[in-house]
Amino acid sequence: MGTNRCKDDRNYYITTPIFYVNAAPHLGHLYSAVIADCLYTYKRLQGFNAKFSTGTDEHGLKIQQAADAAGKDPLSFCTSVSERFELLFRSCNIAYTDYIRTTEQRHQHAVEHFWMVLKNKGLIYKGSYEGWYSMQDESFLTSSQVGNALDSTGKEVKVSLESGHKVEWVKEENYMFRLADFRSQLLDWLRGNPQALQPERFYKQVIHFLQEDLPDLSVSRQRSRLQWGIPVPDDPEQTIYVWLDALVNYLTVAGYPDKHDQWWNAVHHVVGKDILKFHAVYWPSFLLGAGLPLPQTIHVHSHWTVGGKKMSKSLGNVVDPLEQSNRFTIDGIRYFLLRQGVPDSDCDYNNDKVVKLLNAELADSLGGLLNRCTASSLNPAQVYPYFCRELFPSEQIGGFRGRAVAEDYHLLEAVKGLPSVAKQHYESMNVYKALEAIGGCVRQTNGFVQRHKPWKLDRGDSEDQRWLDTIIHVSFECLRMYGTILQPVVPEISDKLLSRLGVLPGERSWAALLFLPSYQGQHCPFVGRPLGPDTGVLFSRLESPNADKGKTKKTKNVIKLT
Ligand code: MSP
């Protein structure tokens, strides 16, 4: 009994939004997926039994029109774009366990069931909707959410104030969901669970939104207008609203309507700020209506802009993530997105910034550190060397303080505290803060090596040799910590680093983050172990004609080993 209960508490189900197939994947899409992937891997390192779903959102007017424009039947059009998303995610090491397409039979079954549950509870009624609709956002809007703008021909049009997309006036008979009934329950849920919606800025936005009028929601369109979607059960004249259809994907993957509790009690969503209302207002209302548990967390992220502008085909500033990952490597692009991406504000993408950041942090700082410490000139035996407590004592031994200085103790303190700092930041999706902290420790470790100049020690002298080993041992232990903690962000680099240190796959979990046991007189399993093979530099410096123009090649952190 106890074991089962304990096992349930260790389930974790993370989702990305499902992606529209009306256009090719861009960098912003990859960002949503990389965040979810990072959380997934982090939880697995923590020993959780985890599930990670992503996929494509294939119904709706927008897709119907895109297929028409491409001269394809909707399903083969959807299949071809869905495969592009799959290819992108696989190429970028997005380790999803489930890929869902809303055109699948299992999903149609889940949506029909979900609809009938709401219908049978009296939460869906036939009514007539009259109001604004944005096809691009597949969203209904109130008058206060609509404003005037000029289109490309200079004509005045109505647009959504939030997205800027054109809206049209819609008047038709369809099914309505009693959204208004859920306002106070939603407020109670959020007020009682402030951590359910992060970061705080978006939490406040939703609370504010819920304090305004919340009209019932149209949840179907007339079949004559929209054929590409799931028909309303018992009423073939109506098609289910694409957002209701799409949101249920999270349940489909969990096994709904049959056996879904195991995962549904542990679901966490990653969503971009543009789809906040759908996930933090509509979705919880549907779930409350259907008598299902609410998500544990909705992690909201902001957007990537280019030249300060939203990426868009018409502006020609769309960044192709596959192209970027070919240029900067997969881990390079993942690192950049998570290092620069700040959940509560938009970030601007530019190639020079990528080159500078990756060269400084991955190639020079982290790569340089590994390179120095594993060099055969310092470590001819190519083993994980011994740590000498006498030379680096944890407490004063007979008045002799060894050779370590105050900064070295600061380094140890910082690295020892790193797992809990990283844990806090990974869990709140502030990955950039975890990376900042790791970066700070890597700099301190380089400082440690630099300070003690192991290459100047005399290997013929036994104390010098022991001190040299100790310096390398401490540096390896630091690197082992960085490699382990970085796995959710840069899986290939971490693997390369840990393999070089001889750390086995079973020794890379969060529980293995016991730093420098030798310092406390405990057994260190790595001592004396042969290093893994040298498979080349950890991260090759990137060339950027613009960024490096007129400068000599940076050699600051490249230490000459004599
Ligand atoms: N199909 C809906 C989601 C349904 S989920 C039940 C959708 N699809 S989308 O393809 O338009 O967007 C998917 C994700 O990509 C969203 O999280 C969105 O915020 C994210 N991004 C789209 N453009 C983005 C940027 N420029 N920057 C960062 N992420 C952005 O919405």
Residues whose N, C-alpha, C, O or C-beta is under 5 A from the ligand:
A	BS01	MSP	P17 I18 F19 Y20 G28 H29 Y31 S32 D57 A246 L247 V271 G272 K273 D274 I275 S302 H303 W304 M311
